[in-house]
Amino acid sequence: MTVRVTVQGSTNEAPSYDVVVGRHLLGELPGLLGDGVRRVLVMHPASLQATGEAVREDLVAQGYEAFAVELPDAEEQKTAQVAAFCWQVLGQADFTRSDAIVSVGGGATTDLAGFVAATWLRGIKVVHVPTTLLAMVDAAVGGKTGINTAEGKNLVGAFHPPAGVLCDLAALETLDRWDLVAGMAEVVKTGFIADPRILELVEEHADELREWKGSDASPETWTVLTELIERSVRVKARVVGEDLTEQGLREILNYGHTLGHAIELTERYQLRHGAAVAVGMVFAAELARLGGKLDDAVVDRHRSILDSLGLPTTYRGDRWDKLLAAMQRDKKTRGTLLRFVVLDDVAKPTRLEGPDPTLLAAAYAEISKEPPAGRPGVTVQLGL
Ligand SMILES: NC(=O)c1ccc[n+]([C@@H]2O[C@H](COP(=O)([O-])OP(=O)(O)OC[C@H]3O[C@@H](n4cnc5c(N)ncnc54)[C@H](O)[C@@H]3O)[C@@H](O)[C@H]2O)c1
């Protein structure tokens, strides 16, 4: 069954678009590309050559002039040099403002392709065909695009919503177990901030999801994964439909990300994003618990769900100073106080701004792998 979720637009520059979830969806591409598109550049990493070529051939069969560009893998493609190469291809093929880009790949590819589309002739259409769980539930939906610089990740970018997103579940048949599990961290995040049914489904099916078998997964596992993707996409669509440029509501999607980003940075991006966000969510839950806002049971639920998926819930006890410094540097780039998304309860997110350093350190002690003596029972009342 094919499901269609609409992301509401707000302006002519950001019109509404559909996220289509199902199988064998290539026939949907012309509808998402819309009228007037003649040339299409398909952008895919080398590892997805066969899928990229199948999309290009399909577009040719449907009457488009379609080109393909093969990109380096993962973060290697999110550079100014690779973007410049793509601009060169677009220029040499005479792409006009009414032509389009189709991305085929994980979040790194949708970020790069979105950025190239945002900048070519000040913005041409892009349709994303995400091929990882993370890209389906997160990166491809919402219009954030970007590349990295030597100084950090995603420092250059633009808000450029796609013309449509095709989540073809068949792509996940070849996804390795760790990429599936890393994507599950964002699914669980969506459950905690907005949709308790996601948490129940993960609790019931964690074993099969953790041991993801791709094309050998059981029909029941596919059914569950499909429902998890649909539910996650619905939440993201609703949130970014209300707040494209992160002025308010969209911030809830950063649950677990404040500490998560700092961990990724101190690990020099060798740890998967989902693993860092998993630790960050337990930290945020502890922050809320120690501030007297969140019940022990909900904090325990964070640990049990993430554990059951094989995601980490603790981090090195000797890293706090570094992580705090990294979070504070990140804070400066936003020009505001250190802030966290925390929960009052499941599906009741709220914002915590400028928490006391004692509360932060106490929450970190709770997730430390080498906890200091006397750790249990710390309660700090600092009026969250
Ligand atoms: N724009 C946003 O809102 C947003 C949100 C979250 C993450 N991101 C970005 O997304 C990126 C991470 O995305 P990701 O986890 O998808 O990583 P990725 O794009 O690097 O893909 C991970 C790996 O999986 C491979 N792969 C992709 N699809 C496959 C498939 N179907 N079968 C087998 N292998 C496949 C890729 O070649 C790569 O090696 C980061 O750059 C992050 O900054 C962006």
The ligand as an SDF file (V2000), in Angstrom:
LIG
                    3D

 44 48  0  0  0  0  0  0  0  0999 V2000
   18.9680   17.7220    6.5710 N   0  0  0  0  0  0  0  0  0  0  0  0
   18.5560   17.1810    7.6740 C   0  0  0  0  0  0  0  0  0  0  0  0
   17.5140   17.5710    8.2470 O   0  0  0  0  0  0  0  0  0  0  0  0
   19.3430   16.0500    8.2630 C   0  0  0  0  0  0  0  0  0  0  0  0
   18.8300   15.3470    9.3500 C   0  0  0  0  0  0  0  0  0  0  0  0
   19.5670   14.2770    9.8540 C   0  0  0  0  0  0  0  0  0  0  0  0
   20.7730   13.9380    9.2720 C   0  0  0  0  0  0  0  0  0  0  0  0
   21.2480   14.6520    8.2160 N   0  0  0  0  0  0  0  0  0  0  0  0
   22.5260   14.2940    7.5850 C   0  0  0  0  0  0  0  0  0  0  0  0
   22.4010   12.9520    7.1010 O   0  0  0  0  0  0  0  0  0  0  0  0
   23.6980   12.3670    7.0390 C   0  0  0  0  0  0  0  0  0  0  0  0
   23.6270   10.9600    7.6040 C   0  0  0  0  0  0  0  0  0  0  0  0
   22.6990   10.2370    6.8340 O   0  0  0  0  0  0  0  0  0  0  0  0
   22.7840    8.6250    6.7260 P   0  0  0  0  0  0  0  0  0  0  0  0
   22.8820    8.0420    8.0560 O   0  0  0  0  0  0  0  0  0  0  0  0
   21.6950    8.2420    5.8170 O   0  0  0  0  0  0  0  0  0  0  0  0
   24.2200    8.4270    6.1260 O   0  0  0  0  0  0  0  0  0  0  0  0
   24.8410    8.3330    4.6400 P   0  0  0  0  0  0  0  0  0  0  0  0
   24.1180    9.1090    3.6430 O   0  0  0  0  0  0  0  0  0  0  0  0
   26.2810    8.6370    4.8360 O   0  0  0  0  0  0  0  0  0  0  0  0
   24.6590    6.7880    4.3310 O   0  0  0  0  0  0  0  0  0  0  0  0
   25.2360    5.8210    5.1840 C   0  0  0  0  0  0  0  0  0  0  0  0
   25.8830    4.7040    4.3750 C   0  0  0  0  0  0  0  0  0  0  0  0
   24.8710    3.8700    3.8390 O   0  0  0  0  0  0  0  0  0  0  0  0
   25.0830    3.6530    2.4560 C   0  0  0  0  0  0  0  0  0  0  0  0
   23.7710    3.4110    1.8950 N   0  0  0  0  0  0  0  0  0  0  0  0
   22.8020    4.3230    1.6240 C   0  0  0  0  0  0  0  0  0  0  0  0
   21.6830    3.6960    1.2380 N   0  0  0  0  0  0  0  0  0  0  0  0
   21.9330    2.3750    1.2320 C   0  0  0  0  0  0  0  0  0  0  0  0
   21.1660    1.2260    0.9440 C   0  0  0  0  0  0  0  0  0  0  0  0
   19.8890    1.3160    0.6110 N   0  0  0  0  0  0  0  0  0  0  0  0
   21.7480    0.0140    1.0440 N   0  0  0  0  0  0  0  0  0  0  0  0
   23.0440   -0.1010    1.4380 C   0  0  0  0  0  0  0  0  0  0  0  0
   23.8210    0.9550    1.7440 N   0  0  0  0  0  0  0  0  0  0  0  0
   23.2680    2.1820    1.6480 C   0  0  0  0  0  0  0  0  0  0  0  0
   25.7610    4.9000    1.9940 C   0  0  0  0  0  0  0  0  0  0  0  0
   26.4740    4.6840    0.7910 O   0  0  0  0  0  0  0  0  0  0  0  0
   26.6900    5.1920    3.1780 C   0  0  0  0  0  0  0  0  0  0  0  0
   27.8670    4.4480    3.1200 O   0  0  0  0  0  0  0  0  0  0  0  0
   24.6280   13.2860    7.7940 C   0  0  0  0  0  0  0  0  0  0  0  0
   25.4260   13.9820    6.8790 O   0  0  0  0  0  0  0  0  0  0  0  0
   23.6960   14.2410    8.5260 C   0  0  0  0  0  0  0  0  0  0  0  0
   24.2760   15.5220    8.7080 O   0  0  0  0  0  0  0  0  0  0  0  0
   20.5460   15.6950    7.6930 C   0  0  0  0  0  0  0  0  0  0  0  0
  1  2  1  0
  2  3  2  0
  2  4  1  0
  4  5  1  0
  4 44  2  0
  5  6  2  0
  6  7  1  0
  7  8  2  0
  8  9  1  0
  8 44  1  0
  9 10  1  0
  9 42  1  0
 10 11  1  0
 11 12  1  0
 11 40  1  0
 12 13  1  0
 13 14  1  0
 14 15  2  0
 14 16  1  0
 14 17  1  0
 17 18  1  0
 18 19  2  0
 18 20  1  0
 18 21  1  0
 21 22  1  0
 22 23  1  0
 23 24  1  0
 23 38  1  0
 24 25  1  0
 25 26  1  0
 25 36  1  0
 26 27  1  0
 26 35  1  0
 27 28  2  0
 28 29  1  0
 29 30  1  0
 29 35  2  0
 30 31  1  0
 30 32  2  0
 32 33  1  0
 33 34  2  0
 34 35  1  0
 36 37  1  0
 36 38  1  0
 38 39  1  0
 40 41  1  0
 40 42  1  0
 42 43  1  0
M  CHG  2   8   1  16  -1
M  END
$$$$
